Amino acid sequence: RVMIHQPASYFFGAQTGEF
């Protein structure tokens, strides 16, 4: 999710395809 730039956000974002 772009709202929060953290490693976890990118990880979950990649999993769900949502950045």
MOPAC internal coordinates of N, CA, C and O (Angstrom, degrees):
PM7 1SCF
backbone

  N    0.0000 0     0.00 0     0.00 0    0    0    0
  C    1.4780 1     0.00 0     0.00 0    1    0    0
  C    1.5270 1   109.46 1     0.00 0    2    1    0
  O    1.2310 1   120.72 1   -44.88 1    3    2    1
  N    1.2988 1   116.24 1   135.12 1    3    2    1
  C    1.4573 1   120.47 1  -175.83 1    5    3    2
  C    1.5214 1   112.38 1   -73.40 1    6    5    3
  O    1.2310 1   120.67 1   159.20 1    7    6    5
  N    1.3252 1   116.31 1   -20.80 1    7    6    5
  C    1.4703 1   120.17 1  -177.28 1    9    7    6
  C    1.5227 1   111.20 1   -66.10 1   10    9    7
  O    1.2310 1   120.81 1   150.26 1   11   10    9
  N    1.3422 1   116.06 1   -29.74 1   11   10    9
  C    1.4639 1   119.86 1   178.63 1   13   11   10
  C    1.5237 1   109.68 1  -128.36 1   14   13   11
  O    1.2310 1   120.41 1   -64.74 1   15   14   13
  N    1.3332 1   116.83 1   115.26 1   15   14   13
  C    1.4552 1   120.28 1  -178.61 1   17   15   14
  C    1.5212 1   109.94 1   -92.24 1   18   17   15
  O    1.2310 1   121.20 1   -95.37 1   19   18   17
  N    1.3097 1   115.32 1    84.63 1   19   18   17
  C    1.4585 1   120.13 1   177.78 1   21   19   18
  C    1.5282 1   108.66 1  -136.32 1   22   21   19
  O    1.2310 1   120.35 1   -26.50 1   23   22   21
  N    1.3411 1   116.94 1   153.50 1   23   22   21
  C    1.4670 1   122.94 1   179.21 1   25   23   22
  C    1.5254 1   111.80 1   -49.77 1   26   25   23
  O    1.2310 1   120.82 1   137.98 1   27   26   25
  N    1.3410 1   116.03 1   -42.02 1   27   26   25
  C    1.4553 1   120.90 1  -178.94 1   29   27   26
  C    1.5271 1   110.09 1   -64.44 1   30   29   27
  O    1.2310 1   120.89 1   140.74 1   31   30   29
  N    1.3323 1   115.91 1   -39.26 1   31   30   29
  C    1.4564 1   120.88 1  -178.75 1   33   31   30
  C    1.5217 1   110.33 1   -63.70 1   34   33   31
  O    1.2310 1   121.22 1   136.57 1   35   34   33
  N    1.3446 1   115.28 1   -43.43 1   35   34   33
  C    1.4514 1   119.56 1   179.75 1   37   35   34
  C    1.5221 1   110.63 1   -66.92 1   38   37   35
  O    1.2310 1   120.85 1   144.08 1   39   38   37
  N    1.3324 1   115.99 1   -35.92 1   39   38   37
  C    1.4588 1   121.23 1  -179.59 1   41   39   38
  C    1.5231 1   110.25 1   -64.37 1   42   41   39
  O    1.2310 1   120.74 1   125.75 1   43   42   41
  N    1.3293 1   116.19 1   -54.25 1   43   42   41
  C    1.4597 1   120.81 1  -179.32 1   45   43   42
  C    1.5227 1   110.04 1   -66.34 1   46   45   43
  O    1.2310 1   120.64 1   146.12 1   47   46   45
  N    1.3269 1   116.37 1   -33.88 1   47   46   45
  C    1.4615 1   121.49 1   178.88 1   49   47   46
  C    1.5211 1   110.46 1   -62.79 1   50   49   47
  O    1.2310 1   121.32 1   139.98 1   51   50   49
  N    1.3398 1   115.07 1   -40.02 1   51   50   49
  C    1.4563 1   119.96 1  -179.86 1   53   51   50
  C    1.5289 1   110.05 1   -68.88 1   54   53   51
  O    1.2310 1   121.09 1   144.91 1   55   54   53
  N    1.3282 1   115.52 1   -35.09 1   55   54   53
  C    1.4619 1   120.66 1  -179.03 1   57   55   54
  C    1.5287 1   110.54 1   -67.38 1   58   57   55
  O    1.2310 1   120.70 1   135.61 1   59   58   57
  N    1.3312 1   116.26 1   -44.39 1   59   58   57
  C    1.4597 1   120.46 1  -176.25 1   61   59   58
  C    1.5221 1   111.46 1   -93.30 1   62   61   59
  O    1.2310 1   120.86 1   171.07 1   63   62   61
  N    1.3543 1   115.96 1    -8.93 1   63   62   61
  C    1.4556 1   119.92 1  -178.82 1   65   63   62
  C    1.5214 1   110.33 1    75.20 1   66   65   63
  O    1.2310 1   120.40 1  -160.34 1   67   66   65
  N    1.3281 1   116.85 1    19.66 1   67   66   65
  C    1.4611 1   120.98 1  -179.11 1   69   67   66
  C    1.5283 1   108.82 1  -116.53 1   70   69   67
  O    1.2310 1   120.88 1   -56.53 1   71   70   69
  N    1.3246 1   115.92 1   123.47 1   71   70   69
  C    1.4617 1   119.04 1   178.70 1   73   71   70
  C    1.5117 1   108.51 1  -115.72 1   74   73   71
  O    1.2310 1   120.10 1   180.00 1   75   74   73

